[in-house]
Amino acid sequence: GYARSPSGSVGARSDRGMPRVVERRPLTPLERAQIASELQAALPRLIFATLDGFPLGGGSFPSAGVVPVLAVRSVPVFERLSFSERLEAVAVGRVAQPEARLVEIRLDDGLVAAVCWHDDVDFARQLRKGNPSCVEAFTAMEPPLHASPEWAALQDALGHPRLAALQGRGYRCACAGPLLGLIGGGHAGSRAKLKAGQRTTELGGPPLTPEIRGAAAALAFRACAQDRSEELRERVDALVKDGDAGRGEWLDMAAELMQAAGRAQDTAPVVPVAALDGWVDAVRDDAFCRFAAECVPCRAAGCSASPLAAADLPPEWGVRLRDRWPVGAELAFMAQTGSFMYDLNTSSSDKDFSLIFLSPVEGLVGRAPPATEFHFHVVVGFASDKAGEVEYSGRELGGFLVELAKGNPRNIELLFTEKPHETSLVWQELRSRRKSFLTLRCASQYSGFIADRLHKAAPDAEVFDAGDEAAGRRVSKCLYHAWHKIFELARLLRGEEPAVALAG
């Protein structure tokens, strides 16, 4: 395998011939300590951090002023369970964006440590897939910036595999692909020619600067690592040494390396999956135990932490939910909803049920969290005859609360229905606070629902005038939906509560 210099030079030439990509002075012990200290503060439960020697570490082109760092952490339980950011996004009308797993640390002399971090589950997944940065970080020989006992436990669990053992198909494809994009300058023709098996010619793109050539060389050597063809490795070495080689020659080589990588042996079995999963489970179990211990003072302080009195599911639901109900989940709420909840059901109506459940906290923050929702619906046309059919859907309480904050009428009205329903202490507490969800955003949702139903009815109304009975049923259903919500919106705007089932 190819080693990385502990100096911090990305792709610095090692005793195994790895070409240098960018020149960068060695990090001082004080700078290494600064990066480690600030990372531990910025990323609680940090497991491991090291310099990322992959040529495109962190997903960006190497720069003399940037030190790529790869880190692994176990995201604390309270962060994984927190819905506060999602609720805040709803409150201010902002679309929630995926978390950017990047941290920048500025060193005293202007260098920037660009940290790309993975949580424990994702790192284990990337290691199995052959992600180059993760594979090289795990097999590196130089001292890391930070390593916790959990990291030592992972190395013990996997038996310290050599880099060569992990340089299989996934690793090599993840090196050849970026090489193709780097040399092709993102030119679509380079990938099209590769798929067609055609020889490449000179294509447009950025000049082949020394930096691009250095990165390309580092990627090419990785992409042919462990290849059975000594001749292929020799031609890569010759191309790297040929300073006059043009873009077309490099693209030809990149295409050949991609094809060779696709034929390479899959080394995923080299990674003992059971041991890797066991390590993740141990890390997550420890995190949950810490979280549970921190919750004890809250109970002592008089916080509401009563155990859930989950209602038993009716016997006939055992078969229906056998393959859908999350393991260990408790029922918070269950009711027949749909047209029945509004007293708008007819002889052709089906039976709709809504279920809200609570999954065990330990499961939600584990390696393989249970599903947070499930659905069963009969696939027929809108307003079709579904007499005797039973449909149902379930949601985990955390996600339901976020949707509730958005003001969707169907969710809001579950808190106000007086129809018979299975309930729990959790649902009763939520129901006692139901007026808090009657906001202007909720009124806007009612207005939008009304507009949607009227818009949906318009084309069918024209067809119904021509004698289409099916269109008439669809128009009727849309209009009584809209009519119902018009009355409810009027109540909301007067400061009243939804009646749900209209009377009179």
Secondary structure, DSSP 8 states (H G I E B T S, - for coil): -----TT--TT---TT-----S------HHHHHHHHHHHHHHSSSEEEEEE--STTGGGS---TTEEEEEEEE---HHHHH--HHHHHHHHHT--------EEEEE-TTS-EEEEEEEEHHHHHHHHHHT-HHHHHHHH--S--SEE-HHHHHHHHHHT---HHHH-SHHHHHHHHHHHHHHHHTT-HHHHHHHHHT--------S---HHHHHHHHHHHHHHTTT-S-HHHHHHHHHHHH-TT--HHHHHHHHHHHHHHHHTS---GGGS-HHHHHHHHHHHHHHHHHHHHHHHHHHHHTT------------TTHHHHTTTTS-TT-EEEEEEE-HHHHTT---TT--EEEEEEEE--HHHHTSSS---SEEEE-----TT---TT-EEEEEEEHHHHHHHHHTT-HHHHGGGT--S-EE--HHHHHHHHTGGGG--HHHHHHHHHHHHHHHHHHHHHHHHHTTT-HHHHHHHHHHHHHHHHHHHHHHHHHTT----SS---
